[in-house]
Amino acid sequence: MAAFPTGTVTTADGRTLFTDEAGRVLQLRGFNLDKYGEATEADLRSIAARGFTLVRVAVSWTRLEPARGRYDRAELDRLHRVLGWAERYGLLAVIDFHQDVYGPKFGGGDRGIPLWATRDEGLPFVEDPDDWFAGYFQPAVQAAFRHLYDDADLRRLQAGFYTWLATELRGHRSLLGYDLFNEPSGPIDGDPADPAVLVAASAALERDRLPAMYRRLITAIRRVDDRSWLFVEPTVLVGQGVPTQLPALSDPRPGPDRLGYAPHFYDTAVEAGRDWDPAGGFVERYTAAISAYPAAHRLPVLVGEWGPPNSRTPGNAELVRRQVEAMSGFAAGWTMWYWCRGTGGYCAPGPDGRPAPGEEPAFGPYPAALAGRPVSEGYRDGGRWSLTFIAGRTPGRTEVVLPAGAYPHGVRVTVAGARAAVVDVRQPEADRAGVAGILLPGVRAGASVTVTLAPR
C-alpha cells in the first residue's frame, strides 16, 4: 500500500509537503479516473504497475442521491469496488465531488448537483455545443449556484450528503481524502466577457460564499471522519494567473490540520484547441499565482487536474514537459486528466497502455518517498535523471520510481554526497515500473545527496 501521509513538513523555500510516519517526504502522483464511472480493475492495476500511487475518483451527488433522501446503493457499491481495487493495488484515492456547469439541468448529464437541488428561478439557459464552459455564464446557472450557497435548506442538504458519504467510505485504507468541490463557480455581476468583471466576481466568491461553503463541508465530513485529508479548490481563474482570495481555513480534527490546496493547471488557449505557445508565459504566471496562498497557510498543493486534450502537437508536448518540471518545484502531488486508453481526448496512455506521444514526461522517474528534503529533480544531458535532496535526521529508505520501459537495457543508479549507499534496484520492465531503494546509513543530517539514473 502506498504510504499514507500522516503529516507535513515545510521546506526552506516555503513548500509544504506530505510526510509519512517515519518523516519521509512523499510525492503522490497519478491520474483521474473517468467521470462516467467506467473505470475497471484493470485500469487501477495498470496505474499502479506503472509506478503511480494516487487516483482521483469523481463522484456525482445526483447519481448517489437521485431523489432527496433516496440513495442509490448500486452507485455506492461501484464506488466501494473502486476503492477496494485501489487498496488491492496499493493506491491511494481522492474522492472528487464533481460538477460540470452545476448539474444535469444544464446539460451536465448525470453529473453534479441533482435536479431536486437546482433552483434557477426560471431564468434562461442556452447551451453552446461548441463551448461547454460558457454555460457557467448563463443566468440560470448563476442563479442555481447562488441558491446553493445562500439557501439554508440547500446548505443543510448538501452538508448532510457529505456526512452520509464520508460515513459510508471511512473504512477504506485506500481513502486519502476529499476534494470538496470541483471547479467552483458562482454569480457574476456584469458582462462575463469583460475580464475585469470575471476577476471581481471570482474575488467576491472566494472571499465570502465559497469559504463559507468549505467551512460547512469540512465540518460535515469531520463529524464522522478525522483521518482523511480535505482539499479546497480556488476558482478556475488561477489558470489565467489570478491569485486566489480564499481566506485561511481551519480543521476541527484533533491534532494537526489535514487540509490541502487543490488547484487545476489548465491553459485556456490549449483547452480551446490551440497548440501551446511557450512564449506566452502561462507556466510562469500560473506558478506565481498559486504559490502565495499555500505558502501563507502551510498547505500541501495537490494539483487535481492538468494535461492538454492533445499532447501530440509540438507545443503541447512541450507543455507537458514544462508542467511536470514546474510541479516538481511546488506541488506535493498531482493527478493528470486522465487515465483512458486512446488516441486523443486527454487520454494519457495510448491504446497499448504505454505513454501516448508527448505524455512521456508524466511517466518519468520521481521520488515516491524521500528520507530528506527535496532540492531539485529532472533530466540532464545524455538522458540522465538526477535528484538532489538534503538528508534528514532519521535514516530511512528513499524510493525512486523507475518508469516502465524507459531503460530497456538496464539502469545504472549512482549516489553522490554519501559515503555508504546501499542501492536495491528492481529493474523496470516494458509494462511495469521498477524502484530504486536507497539507504544511507551513517550519513549526517543536512548533507546534500544526489541520486542519478542513467541508461546502461
N, C-alpha and C positions, 0 to 999 in steps of 0.2 A: 504494500500500500504506500502511495506517495505520503511523505511526511506531512502531518497536519501542522499548519502554523499555530503556535501557541503564544507568540508574542511578536514584538518588532524591535528593531534597532535603528537608530538614526545615525547616518554616516556623517563624516566631517563636511561633506558638500551639501548636506541638508536632505538627502533622500531617506525616507523611512521604508525599511524592507522587512519582509516576513522572516521570522526565525522559528526554529523547532525547539524542542525541549532541551537539546544539547547546546543551544545557542548558535547553531549553524544558520547562515543566511540561505533562504530558499528562493529559487526562481521558479515560478509556476507558469508554464506555457502550454497552450493547447488550442482548441477550436470550439466554435459554436456548433452545436448540433442543429439540424434543420428545424425550423419553427413549425413545420406542419406535422410533427410528431411521427416521422417515418424513420428515425434513427434505429439501427439494428444492433444486435450484439456484435456482429462482425465489424461495424463501424468503430465501436469503442475498443474492441480488441486491436484493430489496426492503428488507432490513435496511440494507444499505449505501446504497441510494438515499435513504433517509430520514435519512441523516447519522450513523448509528451506526458504531462502529469495532470492536466486540467481540461474539463469540458464545461461549457456554459449551456444550460438547458433551458430553453424558453418554455414558459407555461402561460396559459391563457385563462384569465378569470372567466370569460364566457364559456369556455369548454369545461371548466371544472365546476362552475355553478351556473348552468344554463338558465335555470329559473331560481328566483330568490328563495334561498333556504334549501334548495334541492341540489345535492352534489352528485356529480357523475362518477360512480365508482369505477367504471371501466377506464375512464381517463386517468383517474388517480392510480389505478393498478398499472397502467402504462408507465406512469412516472416512477412508481416503485421499481418496476422492472429496469428502467434506465439507470436508476441509482444503484440497483443491485449489480448490474453489469459493470458499472463504474468501479464498484468495490471489488468485484471479481478480478478486474484487470489493473487494479492499483491506481485508479484515477480519483481525483477529487472533482467535485461538481459544484458549480454556482447555479442556483435557480434564478432565472431572469424573469421577472414579472413583465411580460412583453405586451406592447401595444404598438400598432401602426395606424396613424390617423384615428386615434381613440378606440375604435372598435367596429363591429360588423355593420352598424347603422350607416357607416360611411365607406363602404367598400372594403373593409378590412377582413373579409371572410369570417372565419370563426375564431379570430384572434382579438385580444384586447378586452375592453370593458363591455359587459353584457348589455343587450338591448334594454333590459329592465332597469339598468343604472345609467341610461342615456337620456338626458334632458336637453333637447336642442331648441326649445321654445318655438318650434315650427319655422325656424329660420332656413334660408335656402342653402342647399348643398348641391354643387355641380361637379361631378368627378371629372378630372382631367386624365384621360387614358395615357397621355404621354408624360405626365409628371405627377406621380402619386403623392409626392411630398407636398405639392401645392394644396392638397386637401386640408392641411393644417391651417391655412389662411382663410378657409371658408367660414362664414358667420356661424353656421350651425355647429361646426366642430369647436370653435372657440367658446360658444355658449355651453357646450357639453363639458368641456374642461372646467369652465368657471363654476358650474354646478358641482362637479366632483370635488373641487377644492373647498367650496363655500357651504354647501348644504349639509346641515348637521346629520341628517339621516344617511346620506351617502358616505359621509366621513365614517360614521359608525359601521355601516355595512362593509365598506372596504377594509377597515381595520379588523372586523370580525372574520372576513375571508382570509386575511393574512394569518391571524391567530389559528384558524382551523387548519390551514395548510401546514404551518410550522408544527402544529401538534401531530399531524399525520406523518411528517417526514423526519422528525427529530431523532429517530433511532438509527439512521443510516450513518455508518462510519465514513462513507464517501462524501457526505454533505459538508462542503466548505462553508457555504453561507448563501446569502440572498442579495441579488441586485434589485433594489427596492422599486424601481420604476424606469422602464426603458424609454430613453429619449423624451424627457418631459417637455410638454408644450403648454400653452395657455393663451389667455386673451391678449389681443393686440389692439391698442387704441391708435387708430390712424391707418395709413396706407402701408400694407406689408411690403410693397415694392420699394419703399424708402428704407435703405439700410439703417438710418438713424432711428427710425421708428422701431425696427426689429431689435436693435440693441437696447433701446429704452424698455421695450416690453420684456425682453429677456431679463434685464436687470431687476425690473419690478417683480417678476415671477420669482427670481432667485432670492430676493430679499424678504419676501412675505409668504405667498401661498405655498411655494414649493418646500421651504424648510419646515413650515407648519405641518405639511403632509408627511414629510420624512420623520418628524418627531412622533406623529401618531403611529406610523408604521413600525418604527423602531420599538416603541412601547408595546405595540400589538404582538410582535414576534418575541420580545423579551418576556412576555407573560409566561411563555412555555419553553423558551429555548435561550439559555445563556451561554451556549458553546459556539454557535455559528458566528461568522463574520458577516457584517451588514455593510453593503456598498451603496453609496449615493452617486447619482449622475448629475452633472450640470446640463444645461440646455445644449443643443447641438451647435450653437454659435461658437463654442470653444474651437470647433473645426475651422472657423474663419479668423482665429486669432483673438477672440474676445474673451478676456479672463472672466471667470465666474464671480458672481456677487454673493454666493452662498455664505451664510454665517457659520460660525462654529456650531457643531452638533455634539451632544453628549450621549453616552451609553450608560443605561441604568444597570447593566450587569455588574455583579460583584467582581472586583479585581480590575485590571487594566482594560481600557476600551478595546473592543474589536470592531472598529469602524474603518472603512476604506473608501477611496475615491475612484470612481469607475468611468472616466470619460471615454468617448469614442474618438477615433482617429481617422476621419474621412476628409478628403479634398472634394469640395462640392463640384469643381470643374470635372474631375475624374468621374464622379458619380453621374454627371450629366453626359458621359460618353466620350470625353476628350482624353487624349493621351497626356500624361503628366509632363509639365514643363518644369525642369529643375531650377530654372531661373526665377520662378515665381515666389520663392521663399516660403512655401507652405510649411515645410517641416520645421523651419526655424521659428516661424510665427506661432505654430501650434505648441512647440516645446516651451516657448516663453509664456504662452497664455495659460498653460496648465500647471506651471511649476509653483507659483506663489501659494495657492490655496493648500495643497497637501503639505508643503514645507511649513507653512504657518501653523498648521494644526496637527502635524506629525502623523499623517495618514499614508499608508501604503497605496500606491497607484496600481490599479489593475485595469488595463485597457480592455474594455469588454468587447469592442468590435473594431476591426480595422481590415484593410485589404481592398484592392481595386476589383471592379467587376470583370476586368480582363487584364491579366498580368502578362499577356503575350506580346504586347506592344513595347517598343524600346523604352519609352518614358515610364510606363507603369512598372516594368521590370526594375527599373532604377528606383522607382518609388518604394517598392517592396524592400529593396536592399537598404535604402535610407531609413525607412521606418524601423526595421529591425535594429539597425545601428543606433538610432535615436532612443528607442525604448530600452535598450540595454543600459542607457545612461540615466533614465528617470523612472522606469517602471519596475514594480516588484513582480509583475507578471502580465500576461496577455492571453486573450483568446481571439484567434483570427476568425473572420467571417468568410466561408465557413467550411465544414467538412462535407463535401459531396464529390463523388467521382464523376467527372465530366470534362467537357472541352471549353467551358466558359461559364459565365453567370456566377462569378465568385468562387467556383469550385477550386479549392487549393490543391487537392490531388487530381491527377488525370484519371482516365478510365482504368488504368492499371494499378491505381493506388499509389503511384510514385508522385513526387512533386511535379505539378504542372509547370510548363516553361515559364520562367520568371518568378516562380514561387520558391525556388531553391533556398534563398536566404532564410526563409521562415523555418526550414527544416535543418538548419545548420547546428553546429555544436553550441552548447550552453552549459553553465554550471547549475545543475539542479539543486545541489547542496554544497555549501561553501563554508569551510572551517576558518572563517575570517571575514574581512570586509572587502567588497569588490572595489577595484580601481578602474579597470578598463578591460574590454574584451573585443575581439574582432579579427578579421582576416588580415594577414600581412602579405608581403611579397612571396611569390612562389607557391601560393595555395596554403601557406601555413596559417594556422589559427592560434591565437595566444590569449591567455587570461592572466591578468596581474591582480593580486589581492594582498591585503595586509593580514598576516597570520593572527588569529585570535588567541585569547589567553588559555582556552581549553582545547587541547588537541582533539581532533575529530577527523572523520573521513570526508574528504572533498570528493564529490561525484560529478564528473563532466560527461554529458551525453555525447556520444559519438554517432552522428547521423547514419541511418541505414543507407548502404550503397555508396557512401561518399569516399570510402577508402577500399576500393576493390582489391588492392594488393597489400593491404595491411596498413596500420597506422603506427607511427613512432611517437611516443609520449616522453617528453623531457621536462625536468623540473629544475629551475634555477633559483638561487637565493636560499636554498635549504640544503644542509649537508646530507641529511639522511632522508631519503624519499623512497617509500615503497609504493610501486605502481602496480595495481592489479587491473589488467585490461581485459574486458570481454570484447572481443573483436566484433565490429558490426557486420551484418550480413546484408544481402540485397534487399530484404524486406523486414529487417529487424535492427533497431539501433543497438549499439554497444554502450559500455560505460567504462570510463577510466576512473578507478577508485584510488585516491591518492592519500597516503598517510604521511604525516610529517612529524615523526617522534623527535622530541627534543628541540624543535625549532622555537626560537624565542618569540614571545608575543610582540607584535609590531614589526616583525621582519617582512620585507617585501618579497613575495614569491611569484614567480612567473611559470605558468604551465604552457607548453607549446605542443600542438598537434601537427604532425607533418606526414604526408603520404610516404610510404616506403618506396 
